[in-house]
Amino acid sequence: MKSINIAIVGIGNCASSLVQGLEHYREGANDLVGLMHWELGGYKPSDIKVVAAWDVDARKVGKDVAEAVFAKPNCTAVFAANLPQTGTIVKMGAVLDGVADHMADYKDDRTFVVANDTQPSKADVVAELKASGTDVLMNYLPVGSQQATEFYAECALEAGVAFVNNIPVFIASNPEWAKKFEDAGVAIIGDDIKAQLGATIVHRVLTDLFAKRGVKLDRTYQLNTGGNTDFLNMSNHRRLESKKISKTEAVQSVAAERLDDDNVHIGPSDYVPWQNDNKVCFLRMEGQLFGGVPMNLELRLSVEDSPNSAGVAIDMIRCAAIAKDRGIAGVIDPASAYFCKHPRNQMTDDLAQIAVEDFIKAA
């Protein structure tokens, strides 16, 4: 089986966990704890190679990916400290709307330090994707990066490489963009990665459980705090519109009845620097049992945010690769429904799992 060559846009915490994971799970290196699939479509984690990368931070541009993933402001857990050099140097990316103005108000260790290097044109990125033999382009830009995400999506289309959209800028779930990928013969999975065992998947499963057990859900909230650049970026609520839509719709779509807007609140709540990459979710659900008798459920979930994402990304990459291998174009609906918060076609997670397993096993 050939390797899967990936390019990464945004060498932040999520990219750090993914790259560390590729080393952690290389053939025979460690046990398989934390993987949904050791082998997927004939591909193992060790088959994934990083062949191109872009970022805008001066501490990462010009560095080998193996070094850049540990540069500030990254603050996620280090579980594979001795990464071998990849031979792939992080190039200067296109800034566009990827860096919010308020990020300049924080100290360097916590925020982005934008490099003065020349930013690439679309032609530059397309040429690099082709020259590096990229199969899958991973989008890890900050939440709210509409223009920047569209820039790299267009690059993927022109280069003919599959696109995995890990953030809540709606590309795969936008009919116009979905048609562009289908017409170009390019696969896409998205939008907005759903963590391995994060706030959204837990909230969805509990909401589905209420529906299946005949419990009326009256109101709910999901409050999240964290201290990484994702939470700092989202402390500007103007960048949150698509994120709140994505997270809220992920829960509403599995409820027995849609809740009124006043009865559902889901979204990032506060930036707490000392938490670093630790994300804490406070979840409350109120409902009615048999006889209309009231009940409520409260849950606190604490996870390291970026490894939680990487546990899903490693399967998204392989699903995108097998779609490319099979000549499947456009949105890969089973993978998008199972791995993402805002797919174009929502399913309950049990049905989405069946669909993605069928997709993987298909000839």
Wavefront OBJ file of the C-alpha trace (Angstrom):
o trace
v 0.000 0.000 0.000
v 1.387 3.408 -0.946
v 1.711 6.212 1.575
v -0.836 8.990 2.081
v 0.880 12.320 1.533
v -0.767 15.090 3.516
v -0.358 18.849 3.568
v -1.334 20.831 6.659
v -2.566 24.413 6.832
v -2.051 25.705 10.368
v 0.626 24.057 12.529
v -1.208 24.633 15.799
v -2.124 22.344 18.666
v -4.319 20.025 16.584
v -1.583 19.580 13.997
v 0.903 18.967 16.819
v -1.192 16.133 18.247
v -1.706 14.620 14.803
v 2.001 14.681 13.923
v 2.944 13.285 17.339
v 0.358 10.545 16.842
v 1.871 9.466 13.539
v 5.119 8.735 15.378
v 3.406 7.283 18.457
v 1.479 4.737 16.393
v 4.184 3.848 13.883
v 4.528 0.113 13.284
v 5.231 -1.652 16.562
v 6.005 1.534 18.499
v 3.190 1.469 21.050
v -0.108 -0.207 21.790
v -3.211 0.788 19.863
v -5.067 2.550 22.682
v -6.848 5.640 21.367
v -7.396 4.513 17.773
v -10.799 3.820 16.250
v -9.072 1.878 13.450
v -5.536 0.495 13.308
v -5.987 -0.304 9.635
v -8.502 1.611 7.536
v -8.953 0.836 3.865
v -5.567 -0.867 3.881
v -3.813 2.160 5.403
v -2.106 2.215 8.815
v -1.101 5.380 10.717
v 2.509 4.843 9.652
v 1.436 5.225 6.011
v 0.612 8.915 6.552
v 3.423 11.333 5.646
v 3.487 15.128 6.026
v 4.873 16.483 2.753
v 3.827 20.159 2.846
v 2.844 22.660 5.533
v 1.886 26.307 5.917
v 1.619 28.615 8.928
v 1.916 32.364 9.532
v 3.761 32.382 12.872
v 7.395 33.507 12.793
v 8.353 30.780 15.276
v 7.162 28.050 12.897
v 7.839 29.330 9.382
v 11.152 27.959 8.116
v 11.256 25.114 10.650
v 10.914 21.395 10.005
v 7.382 20.271 10.874
v 8.856 18.071 13.631
v 10.169 21.216 15.358
v 7.337 23.589 14.472
v 4.678 21.481 16.195
v 6.333 22.241 19.561
v 6.820 25.985 18.977
v 4.813 28.585 20.881
v 1.985 29.341 21.213
v 1.298 25.574 21.014
v 0.555 24.224 24.469
v -0.920 20.761 24.006
v 0.279 17.605 25.729
v 3.576 16.165 24.518
v 3.288 12.387 24.190
v 5.902 11.862 21.453
v 8.734 14.243 22.300
v 11.448 12.810 20.051
v 10.023 13.296 16.591
v 12.304 12.445 13.675
v 12.868 15.200 11.137
v 10.246 15.050 8.401
v 12.235 16.914 5.766
v 9.174 19.119 5.289
v 9.744 22.803 6.034
v 6.829 24.984 7.123
v 6.208 27.673 4.521
v 4.666 31.095 5.040
v 0.915 30.914 4.619
v -1.699 33.390 3.440
v -2.942 35.484 6.376
v -6.165 36.947 4.916
v -8.715 36.794 7.797
v -6.876 34.044 9.689
v -5.541 36.279 12.475
v -8.113 38.253 14.467
v -7.185 41.806 15.504
v -7.658 41.132 19.217
v -4.906 38.488 19.182
v -2.370 41.348 19.159
v -3.478 42.343 22.677
v -1.953 39.252 24.313
v 1.620 38.265 25.139
v 3.612 36.385 22.531
v 3.602 33.029 24.329
v -0.197 32.984 24.103
v -0.882 34.433 20.678
v 0.251 34.466 17.051
v 3.394 36.352 16.037
v 2.879 36.920 12.327
v 6.030 36.510 10.223
v 7.106 39.215 7.780
v 7.752 36.689 5.004
v 6.087 37.047 1.612
v 2.670 35.447 1.568
v 1.968 32.853 -1.136
v -0.353 33.301 -4.071
v -2.878 30.655 -4.963
v -0.562 29.570 -7.781
v 2.286 29.119 -5.267
v 0.211 26.845 -3.027
v -1.147 24.826 -5.950
v 2.373 24.341 -7.299
v 3.598 23.117 -3.890
v 0.668 20.710 -3.529
v 1.455 19.224 -6.928
v 5.234 19.141 -6.501
v 4.982 17.456 -3.090
v 2.565 14.813 -4.360
v -0.040 15.762 -1.762
v -3.076 13.486 -1.575
v -5.013 15.197 1.235
v -4.991 18.826 2.418
v -5.859 19.300 6.112
v -7.410 22.642 7.083
v -6.560 23.631 10.676
v -7.040 27.396 10.385
v -8.507 29.361 13.324
v -12.288 29.529 13.725
v -13.724 32.401 11.697
v -11.172 32.160 8.863
v -13.726 32.341 6.053
v -11.558 33.941 3.375
v -8.479 31.903 4.252
v -10.395 28.614 4.227
v -11.929 29.424 0.848
v -8.447 30.301 -0.449
v -7.045 26.886 0.481
v -10.205 25.067 -0.652
v -9.721 26.628 -4.081
v -6.086 25.518 -4.026
v -7.182 21.940 -3.290
v -9.639 22.071 -6.185
v -7.033 23.347 -8.634
v -4.396 20.873 -7.477
v -6.835 17.949 -7.461
v -6.150 16.949 -3.845
v -8.764 15.830 -1.326
v -9.766 18.448 1.257
v -10.501 17.762 4.929
v -12.156 20.777 6.539
v -11.666 20.530 10.291
v -13.117 23.946 11.140
v -16.606 25.514 11.172
v -16.363 27.412 7.914
v -19.040 25.786 5.806
v -17.557 24.274 2.647
v -18.690 20.639 2.418
v -22.114 21.606 3.805
v -22.474 24.525 1.374
v -24.261 23.316 -1.803
v -22.261 25.629 -4.083
v -18.917 24.483 -2.727
v -20.024 20.841 -2.660
v -20.860 21.081 -6.364
v -17.467 22.642 -7.114
v -15.714 19.645 -5.576
v -17.979 17.174 -7.343
v -17.506 18.891 -10.706
v -13.725 18.976 -10.206
v -13.597 15.277 -9.324
v -12.138 16.035 -5.889
v -13.204 14.475 -2.565
v -14.034 16.570 0.503
v -14.877 15.700 4.127
v -16.357 18.345 6.450
v -17.311 20.514 8.154
v -15.957 21.057 11.695
v -14.292 18.002 13.207
v -16.184 16.199 15.971
v -13.699 15.158 18.670
v -13.170 11.565 19.721
v -14.917 12.007 23.075
v -15.623 15.717 23.288
v -18.455 17.955 24.398
v -20.415 17.692 21.151
v -20.376 13.904 20.771
v -21.323 13.427 24.440
v -24.108 16.022 24.179
v -25.401 14.428 20.960
v -25.433 10.904 22.371
v -27.273 12.017 25.510
v -29.779 14.016 23.441
v -30.382 10.963 21.252
v -30.767 8.850 24.408
v -33.454 11.232 25.723
v -35.326 10.818 22.423
v -35.010 7.034 22.321
v -36.071 6.619 25.963
v -39.122 8.869 25.616
v -37.766 11.663 27.829
v -38.839 15.131 26.706
v -35.863 17.498 26.537
v -37.016 20.950 27.650
v -33.783 22.932 27.749
v -30.027 22.476 27.732
v -26.728 24.292 27.846
v -23.132 23.392 27.067
v -20.482 25.762 28.429
v -16.831 25.242 27.519
v -13.625 26.799 28.830
v -10.036 26.395 27.671
v -6.686 28.156 27.473
v -5.316 27.466 23.988
v -5.235 29.809 20.981
v -8.539 28.360 19.788
v -10.307 29.684 22.877
v -8.370 32.956 22.747
v -9.362 33.424 19.109
v -13.004 32.675 19.950
v -13.053 35.207 22.789
v -13.922 37.629 19.981
v -17.561 36.685 19.526
v -17.630 38.075 15.996
v -15.621 35.006 14.964
v -18.078 32.640 16.625
v -21.147 32.753 14.408
v -20.419 29.621 12.373
v -19.029 27.771 15.421
v -22.227 28.292 17.411
v -24.325 27.237 14.420
v -22.217 24.106 13.959
v -22.265 23.006 17.606
v -25.930 23.873 18.147
v -27.126 22.146 14.985
v -25.115 19.036 15.897
v -27.295 18.674 19.001
v -30.597 19.960 17.581
v -30.378 17.486 14.689
v -30.673 14.458 17.007
v -33.342 15.843 19.363
v -36.841 14.342 19.208
v -38.154 17.898 18.780
v -36.120 20.993 18.004
v -35.756 23.262 21.002
v -36.663 26.939 20.861
v -33.584 29.117 20.552
v -34.093 30.443 24.092
v -33.911 26.895 25.474
v -30.577 25.839 23.992
v -27.198 27.470 24.545
v -24.115 25.761 23.158
v -20.731 27.260 22.537
v -17.335 28.339 23.836
v -17.762 30.369 26.994
v -14.452 31.678 28.277
v -10.703 31.780 27.799
v -8.810 30.603 30.893
v -5.069 30.801 30.103
v -3.844 28.410 32.793
v -5.962 25.604 31.335
v -3.747 25.573 28.219
v -5.050 22.805 25.919
v -7.299 21.356 28.621
v -10.943 21.897 27.672
v -13.606 21.661 30.349
v -17.273 21.240 29.427
v -20.174 21.945 31.782
v -23.337 20.341 30.462
v -26.887 20.557 31.805
v -30.038 18.967 30.400
v -33.540 19.395 31.831
v -36.487 17.259 30.814
v -39.613 15.326 31.738
v -39.915 11.623 32.509
v -42.975 9.368 32.733
v -45.981 11.319 33.974
v -44.310 14.628 33.146
v -42.139 14.332 36.257
v -39.124 16.674 35.917
v -35.505 15.536 35.860
v -32.148 17.098 35.189
v -28.681 15.883 34.327
v -25.387 17.680 34.949
v -22.035 16.543 33.595
v -18.477 17.864 33.730
v -16.077 16.647 31.056
v -12.348 17.427 31.080
v -10.221 16.511 28.049
v -6.981 17.513 26.347
v -8.547 19.219 23.357
v -6.094 18.538 20.540
v -5.346 14.809 20.967
v -9.131 14.445 21.196
v -9.302 15.951 17.709
v -6.369 13.978 16.291
v -8.028 10.668 17.195
v -10.648 11.508 14.576
v -8.431 13.331 12.072
v -6.282 10.232 11.568
v -9.376 8.406 10.252
v -10.622 11.364 8.202
v -7.302 11.410 6.356
v -7.557 7.730 5.498
v -11.200 7.993 4.418
v -10.274 10.906 2.142
v -7.420 8.851 0.707
v -9.545 5.806 -0.077
v -12.155 8.078 -1.679
v -9.394 9.513 -3.863
v -8.112 6.007 -4.637
v -11.600 4.906 -5.698
v -12.223 7.994 -7.809
v -15.071 9.199 -5.586
v -15.683 12.926 -5.986
v -17.556 15.513 -3.963
v -18.683 15.249 -0.361
v -17.999 11.916 1.337
v -21.254 11.849 3.291
v -20.665 8.834 5.596
v -17.308 10.177 6.802
v -18.643 13.722 7.104
v -21.645 12.582 9.152
v -19.580 10.466 11.538
v -16.529 12.676 11.930
v -17.967 16.205 11.695
v -20.357 18.446 13.618
v -21.834 20.136 10.551
v -22.101 17.659 7.651
v -24.518 18.388 4.854
v -26.538 15.300 5.884
v -26.888 14.813 9.645
v -27.349 11.314 11.108
v -27.455 9.936 14.623
v -23.997 8.719 15.558
v -24.936 5.037 15.634
v -26.254 5.201 12.059
v -23.309 7.335 10.944
v -20.904 4.734 12.319
v -22.630 1.993 10.320
v -22.507 4.172 7.201
v -18.795 4.936 7.537
v -17.918 1.286 8.205
v -19.863 0.309 5.071
v -17.978 2.994 3.132
v -14.624 1.705 4.375
v -15.461 -1.906 3.483
v -16.888 -1.118 0.032
v -14.903 -2.509 -2.873
l 1 2 3 4 5 6 7 8 9 10 11 12 13 14 15 16 17 18 19 20 21 22 23 24 25 26 27 28 29 30 31 32 33 34 35 36 37 38 39 40 41 42 43 44 45 46 47 48 49 50 51 52 53 54 55 56 57 58 59 60 61 62 63 64 65 66 67 68 69 70 71 72 73 74 75 76 77 78 79 80 81 82 83 84 85 86 87 88 89 90 91 92 93 94 95 96 97 98 99 100 101 102 103 104 105 106 107 108 109 110 111 112 113 114 115 116 117 118 119 120 121 122 123 124 125 126 127 128 129 130 131 132 133 134 135 136 137 138 139 140 141 142 143 144 145 146 147 148 149 150 151 152 153 154 155 156 157 158 159 160 161 162 163 164 165 166 167 168 169 170 171 172 173 174 175 176 177 178 179 180 181 182 183 184 185 186 187 188 189 190 191 192 193 194 195 196 197 198 199 200 201 202 203 204 205 206 207 208 209 210 211 212 213 214 215 216 217 218 219 220 221 222 223 224 225 226 227 228 229 230 231 232 233 234 235 236 237 238 239 240 241 242 243 244 245 246 247 248 249 250 251 252 253 254 255 256 257 258 259 260 261 262 263 264 265 266 267 268 269 270 271 272 273 274 275 276 277 278 279 280 281 282 283 284 285 286 287 288 289 290 291 292 293 294 295 296 297 298 299 300 301 302 303 304 305 306 307 308 309 310 311 312 313 314 315 316 317 318 319 320 321 322 323 324 325 326 327 328 329 330 331 332 333 334 335 336 337 338 339 340 341 342 343 344 345 346 347 348 349 350 351 352 353 354 355 356 357 358 359 360 361 362 363
